[in-house]
Amino acid sequence: MPLLAPADGLPPVTASPDALAEVAAAMAGGTGPVAVDAERASGFRYSQRAYLVQLRRAGAGTALVDPIPLHGEVADLAAALDGPEWVLHAASQDLPCLAELGLRPASLFDTELAGRLAGLPRVGLGPMVESLLGYSLEKGHGAADWSRRPLPEDWLVYAALDVEVLIELRDVLTGLLDAHGKLEWARQEFEAVRTAPPPAPRAEPWRRTSGIHKVRKPRPLAAVRELWQARDSLAAERDIAPGRVLPDAAIVDAAVRNPDSAEALAGLPVFRGRSQRRLSRYWFDALRRAAELPDEELPRGSAPTDGPPPVSRWAERDPDAAARLTAARTVLTDVSEQHDVPVENLLQPDLLRRLCWTPPTDGDVRGALSAGGARSWQVELLGPLLEPVLDTR
């Protein structure tokens, strides 16, 4: 059955303090969990702020809150939502932008993560709603520019429908997890997502420039770094997604070709466009800074890391570690098939590699798993199976 319109009709967008107070009162007076979603403008804006927050709760209906005209002042709403369980799909994507508004859940149910643990083959919201609830959702606006104002009505319908199905989906998934003895696993995973700290800043984020593998020497790598940093500063100042300020391909092209003047730079593809020609001096100054760097300040060929080397080098550098990794992966594959849980949800791949490269010297594999961030259900399930694999005594 296609879902084409909200069951209670499309609610008005909440964009004033008085309207927000009414929404907060309604949500506080509702019952049961609260379905929560947020829309960002990741491909269009530098910031990851929420441009629309969608809510639905039994007894309160659906609300669409626009935090922009409210200047992010949603304290009344935060108080109303502090207590009931929140239901989100792929919660880790939305929780940071909601936290910027002071909206933080006291407890959480993540339908995407629940679907993974339940062994569902497709865990996107649309496929899960179709397979478990028998509805089809109109998709297509998730990657839209949600900073646009006014928001088109069909976008608002899409946004409202995303929260309309979440509570029902949660209930079905809870039954599936309980039937397979995985409900406690899910609770631990949800809590880990809810309490996860913000990710640490990357040491050298410029190394994620697409196509950087074409640049191998230190001086051109410095050019990539300077152009990336110049672009990032301009993107942040203008609140425009960096790729819309200057594509990654243009950064790599300029670093490889190394033009000797702003005029020569303006002759390269992308840079010859009208908007880039106005910035040609700005971009060329970045290239010049890279050219003038002393050798000791040039970047290394590869990014620094505190972890083990790439797995492709293990067999040569430490054959025993390579053998441990092969055996450990076999263990995880067997457990994955037995419990119908994706391997990556059984244990973080990075933690597995670290343990195989540097096993615990005291043989306390369970302690090492816990110290590495594994949840207790993972420790209990995998600890006894990994102990003989990682035993180097």
FENFEN-V791723 format. One record per residue. RES is the residue in one letter. SS is DSSP state (H for helix, E for strand, C for the rest). Layout:
RES_SS + RES_SS
//
This chain:
M_C + P_E + L_E + L_C + A_C + P_C + A_C + D_C + G_C + L_C + P_C + P_C + V_E + T_E + A_C + S_C + P_H + D_H + A_H + L_H + A_H + E_H + V_H + A_H + A_H + A_H + M_H + A_H + G_H + G_C + T_E + G_E + P_E + V_E + A_E + V_E + D_E + A_E + E_E + R_C + A_C + S_C + G_C + F_C + R_C + Y_C + S_C + Q_C + R_C + A_C + Y_C + L_E + V_E + Q_E + L_E + R_E + R_E + A_E + G_C + A_C + G_E + T_E + A_E + L_E + V_E + D_C + P_C + I_C + P_C + L_C + H_C + G_C + E_C + V_C + A_H + D_H + L_H + A_H + A_H + A_H + L_H + D_C + G_C + P_C + E_E + W_E + V_E + L_E + H_C + A_C + A_H + S_H + Q_H + D_H + L_H + P_H + C_H + L_H + A_H + E_H + L_C + G_C + L_C + R_C + P_C + A_C + S_E + L_E + F_E + D_E + T_H + E_H + L_H + A_H + G_H + R_H + L_H + A_C + G_C + L_C + P_C + R_C + V_C + G_C + L_H + G_H + P_H + M_H + V_H + E_H + S_H + L_H + L_H + G_C + Y_C + S_E + L_E + E_C + K_C + G_C + H_C + G_C + A_C + A_C + D_C + W_C + S_C + R_C + R_C + P_C + L_C + P_C + E_H + D_H + W_H + L_H + V_H + Y_H + A_H + A_H + L_H + D_H + V_H + E_H + V_C + L_H + I_H + E_H + L_H + R_H + D_H + V_H + L_H + T_H + G_H + L_H + L_H + D_H + A_H + H_C + G_C + K_C + L_H + E_H + W_H + A_H + R_H + Q_H + E_H + F_H + E_H + A_H + V_H + R_H + T_H + A_C + P_C + P_C + P_C + A_C + P_C + R_C + A_C + E_C + P_H + W_H + R_H + R_H + T_C + S_C + G_C + I_H + H_H + K_H + V_C + R_C + K_C + P_H + R_H + P_H + L_H + A_H + A_H + V_H + R_H + E_H + L_H + W_H + Q_H + A_H + R_H + D_H + S_H + L_H + A_H + A_H + E_H + R_H + D_C + I_C + A_C + P_H + G_H + R_H + V_H + L_C + P_C + D_H + A_H + A_H + I_H + V_H + D_H + A_H + A_H + V_H + R_H + N_C + P_C + D_C + S_C + A_H + E_H + A_H + L_H + A_C + G_C + L_C + P_C + V_C + F_C + R_C + G_C + R_H + S_H + Q_H + R_H + R_H + L_C + S_H + R_H + Y_H + W_H + F_H + D_H + A_H + L_H + R_H + R_H + A_H + A_H + E_H + L_C + P_C + D_H + E_H + E_H + L_C + P_C + R_C + G_C + S_C + A_C + P_C + T_C + D_C + G_C + P_C + P_C + P_C + V_H + S_H + R_H + W_H + A_H + E_H + R_H + D_C + P_H + D_H + A_H + A_H + A_H + R_H + L_H + T_H + A_H + A_H + R_H + T_H + V_H + L_H + T_H + D_H + V_H + S_H + E_H + Q_H + H_H + D_C + V_C + P_C + V_H + E_H + N_H + L_H + L_C + Q_C + P_H + D_H + L_H + L_H + R_H + R_H + L_H + C_H + W_H + T_C + P_C + P_C + T_C + D_C + G_C + D_C + V_H + R_H + G_H + A_H + L_H + S_H + A_H + G_C + G_C + A_C + R_C + S_H + W_H + Q_H + V_H + E_H + L_H + L_H + G_H + P_H + L_H + L_H + E_H + P_H + V_H + L_H + D_C + T_C + R_C
//
